[in-house]
Amino acid sequence: MFDRHSDRSKYFREQAYTSEKYVIPYIKDLIDINESTHVLEIGCGEGGNLIPFADLGCERVVGVDLSTPKIETARDYFSTHEHAKNCEFYIQDIYDWEDSGTYDIIIMRDVIEHIHDQERFMSFAKRFLKPSGKFFFGFPPWQNPFGGHQQMCKSKLLSKLPYYHILPKPIYKGMLKAFGESDKKIEGLLEIKDTRISLERFERISKSAGYNIAKKTWYLFNPNYETKFGLKPRVQSPLLTWIPYFRNYVVTAGYYVLELKN
């Protein structure tokens, strides 16, 4: 298992770094980010992705997550921030969250691939986006070498072994069990297999839910890899990405910015 999955403060710092260096510049091509900006992160965890928005003094910085420990940690991390009064964190299922506000920017980084019934979610989430707002997604397509999040495995071999997550479910489960992964870890990894998403499916359900794709980039090296492996982000070659479905095997991250259809 990589240290970042057990050292949550390290993971928090890595999220903040990638968000500041890559996510914010990616979004700023399409929308200004300033002291009047309202930002929402769905599935925020400890809130590392939101630190750069708070640093910019955004008027409202909001995170929502189902995990009580993660939200409590986020509140603790942000309590000493100079713009702490602008930051809010909620332990809430997004479908039950009663928030009447709308946001200039919504972000979801490494979250959509964990959500059940993504079609329902994409339609539901529109209510939180301003008419001129932008919705950022960053996610690994399921078929990429580590699209099953197997890097979280305790086994050193399984955490570094690519592609085996696409094996049939009984074989995949058997491998995880044979190498000593806990029942809880196996359950979590199998759930990711159930909620998997491809680039084509993401685009299809986004358009069906009433969004336009304002911007997209498919990476050979995920921007996350800079903090994980020291690899600078690199866009995948168009020679490989023009082939539908095959592209999912060679793209480690898709970055998208969506906007509402007029």
KETOR-832370 format. One line per 4 residues: number of its first residue (from 0); their letters; for each residue x, y, z of C-alpha. Coordinates in steps of 0.1 Angstrom, whole numbers, plus 5000, padded with zeros to 4 digits. Layout:
N
NUM = a = X:Y:Z ~ ...
//
This chain:
262
0 = mfdr = 5000:5000:5000 ~ 5013:5035:4992 ~ 5020:5057:5022 ~ 4995:5083:5010
4 = hsdr = 4966:5060:5017 ~ 4975:5056:5053 ~ 4989:5091:5059 ~ 4959:5112:5053
8 = skyf = 4977:5145:5060 ~ 5002:5136:5032 ~ 4973:5128:5009 ~ 4956:5161:5018
12 = reqa = 4988:5180:5008 ~ 4991:5161:4976 ~ 4955:5169:4967 ~ 4961:5206:4974
16 = ytse = 4992:5207:4953 ~ 4976:5190:4922 ~ 4945:5212:4926 ~ 4965:5244:4927
20 = kyvi = 4990:5235:4900 ~ 4967:5217:4875 ~ 4929:5218:4883 ~ 4926:5256:4889
24 = pyik = 4945:5266:4858 ~ 4925:5241:4838 ~ 4892:5257:4850 ~ 4905:5293:4848
28 = dlid = 4907:5290:4810 ~ 4869:5291:4810 ~ 4858:5310:4842 ~ 4874:5336:4864
32 = ines = 4881:5326:4899 ~ 4881:5355:4924 ~ 4868:5367:4958 ~ 4832:5365:4946
36 = thvl = 4834:5328:4934 ~ 4813:5301:4951 ~ 4829:5266:4949 ~ 4814:5232:4958
40 = eigc = 4832:5199:4960 ~ 4811:5168:4960 ~ 4829:5139:4976 ~ 4855:5163:4992
44 = gegg = 4871:5139:5017 ~ 4894:5159:5039 ~ 4891:5189:5015 ~ 4926:5191:5001
48 = nlip = 4913:5200:4966 ~ 4896:5230:4982 ~ 4926:5246:4999 ~ 4937:5265:4968
52 = fadl = 4902:5280:4964 ~ 4903:5291:5000 ~ 4938:5306:4995 ~ 4923:5327:4967
56 = gcer = 4897:5340:4991 ~ 4867:5326:4973 ~ 4835:5339:4989 ~ 4821:5304:4996
60 = vvgv = 4841:5272:4997 ~ 4819:5242:5004 ~ 4827:5205:5007 ~ 4802:5176:5011
64 = dlst = 4810:5140:5019 ~ 4794:5110:5035 ~ 4824:5102:5057 ~ 4821:5117:5092
68 = pkie = 4858:5112:5101 ~ 4869:5129:5068 ~ 4846:5159:5073 ~ 4857:5163:5109
72 = tard = 4893:5162:5097 ~ 4885:5188:5070 ~ 4870:5211:5096 ~ 4901:5207:5117
76 = yfst = 4925:5214:5088 ~ 4906:5245:5077 ~ 4899:5259:5112 ~ 4932:5279:5112
80 = heha = 4930:5290:5076 ~ 4929:5328:5071 ~ 4896:5325:5052 ~ 4881:5299:5075
84 = knce = 4849:5318:5078 ~ 4843:5312:5040 ~ 4847:5274:5043 ~ 4819:5250:5051
88 = fyiq = 4819:5212:5054 ~ 4788:5189:5055 ~ 4784:5153:5064 ~ 4757:5145:5040
92 = diyd = 4744:5124:5012 ~ 4742:5148:4983 ~ 4706:5136:4975 ~ 4695:5147:5010
96 = weds = 4715:5179:5012 ~ 4693:5209:5016 ~ 4712:5237:5001 ~ 4694:5264:4982
100 = gtyd = 4726:5280:4968 ~ 4741:5276:4934 ~ 4778:5275:4926 ~ 4801:5290:4900
104 = iiim = 4823:5260:4901 ~ 4816:5224:4911 ~ 4845:5200:4913 ~ 4847:5162:4915
108 = rdvi = 4881:5147:4914 ~ 4884:5109:4915 ~ 4848:5106:4927 ~ 4825:5099:4898
112 = ehih = 4839:5064:4893 ~ 4827:5055:4929 ~ 4791:5067:4925 ~ 4762:5043:4919
116 = dqer = 4736:5052:4893 ~ 4757:5079:4876 ~ 4729:5088:4853 ~ 4707:5098:4882
120 = fmsf = 4736:5117:4898 ~ 4745:5138:4867 ~ 4709:5149:4863 ~ 4705:5157:4900
124 = akrf = 4737:5177:4904 ~ 4726:5203:4878 ~ 4705:5220:4905 ~ 4737:5232:4923
128 = lkps = 4753:5248:4892 ~ 4747:5284:4882 ~ 4736:5289:4846 ~ 4770:5302:4837
132 = gkff = 4788:5278:4860 ~ 4814:5251:4852 ~ 4815:5215:4865 ~ 4850:5200:4866
136 = fgfp = 4856:5162:4866 ~ 4889:5143:4869 ~ 4887:5105:4869 ~ 4905:5074:4857
140 = pwqn = 4887:5054:4831 ~ 4880:5019:4843 ~ 4901:4999:4818 ~ 4934:5019:4824
144 = pfgg = 4963:5000:4841 ~ 4951:5010:4876 ~ 4915:5019:4870 ~ 4904:4995:4897
148 = hqqm = 4923:5015:4924 ~ 4943:4983:4931 ~ 4972:5005:4942 ~ 4954:5006:4976
152 = cksk = 4960:4969:4981 ~ 4981:4958:5011 ~ 5000:4933:4989 ~ 5030:4949:4973
156 = llsk = 5026:4928:4942 ~ 4989:4935:4937 ~ 4993:4972:4944 ~ 5018:4974:4914
160 = lpyy = 5002:4949:4891 ~ 4983:4965:4862 ~ 4951:4955:4844 ~ 4941:4925:4865
164 = hilp = 4911:4944:4878 ~ 4893:4939:4845 ~ 4893:4901:4850 ~ 4859:4885:4856
168 = kpiy = 4846:4893:4890 ~ 4851:4857:4906 ~ 4887:4855:4894 ~ 4895:4891:4905
172 = kgml = 4879:4884:4939 ~ 4898:4851:4942 ~ 4932:4869:4935 ~ 4925:4895:4961
176 = kafg = 4916:4868:4987 ~ 4946:4846:4978 ~ 4970:4875:4984 ~ 4955:4882:5018
180 = esdk = 4935:4913:5013 ~ 4909:4919:5040 ~ 4872:4913:5034 ~ 4866:4951:5038
184 = kieg = 4892:4959:5012 ~ 4879:4933:4988 ~ 4843:4946:4992 ~ 4855:4982:4984
188 = llei = 4875:4971:4953 ~ 4846:4951:4940 ~ 4823:4980:4945 ~ 4846:5001:4923
192 = kdtr = 4843:4974:4897 ~ 4805:4977:4899 ~ 4806:5015:4895 ~ 4833:5017:4868
196 = isle = 4831:5043:4841 ~ 4846:5047:4807 ~ 4854:5079:4788 ~ 4826:5072:4763
200 = rfer = 4800:5064:4790 ~ 4809:5096:4809 ~ 4804:5117:4778 ~ 4772:5099:4769
204 = isks = 4755:5103:4803 ~ 4768:5139:4806 ~ 4752:5149:4773 ~ 4720:5130:4781
208 = agyn = 4717:5148:4814 ~ 4718:5182:4798 ~ 4755:5193:4798 ~ 4778:5204:4770
212 = iakk = 4815:5195:4771 ~ 4834:5228:4773 ~ 4868:5212:4776 ~ 4884:5178:4778
216 = twyl = 4919:5164:4780 ~ 4930:5127:4781 ~ 4963:5120:4798 ~ 4989:5094:4794
220 = fnpn = 5003:5105:4828 ~ 4976:5116:4852 ~ 4984:5150:4869 ~ 4982:5131:4902
224 = yetk = 5013:5111:4892 ~ 5036:5141:4898 ~ 5032:5138:4936 ~ 5029:5100:4935
228 = fglk = 5057:5090:4911 ~ 5075:5122:4901 ~ 5060:5121:4866 ~ 5050:5153:4849
232 = prvq = 5015:5152:4833 ~ 5016:5142:4797 ~ 4987:5142:4773 ~ 4981:5109:4755
236 = spll = 4989:5108:4718 ~ 4959:5114:4694 ~ 4972:5084:4675 ~ 4959:5062:4704
240 = twip = 4929:5082:4716 ~ 4911:5083:4683 ~ 4901:5046:4687 ~ 4869:5044:4707
244 = yfrn = 4870:5021:4738 ~ 4907:5011:4732 ~ 4916:5046:4744 ~ 4904:5037:4779
248 = yvvt = 4933:5012:4782 ~ 4959:5039:4775 ~ 4945:5070:4792 ~ 4952:5072:4830
252 = agyy = 4929:5103:4835 ~ 4902:5122:4818 ~ 4899:5159:4827 ~ 4865:5175:4817
256 = vlel = 4848:5208:4822 ~ 4810:5206:4816 ~ 4785:5235:4814 ~ 4747:5235:4812
260 = kn = 4731:5234:4778 ~ 4713:5266:4769
//
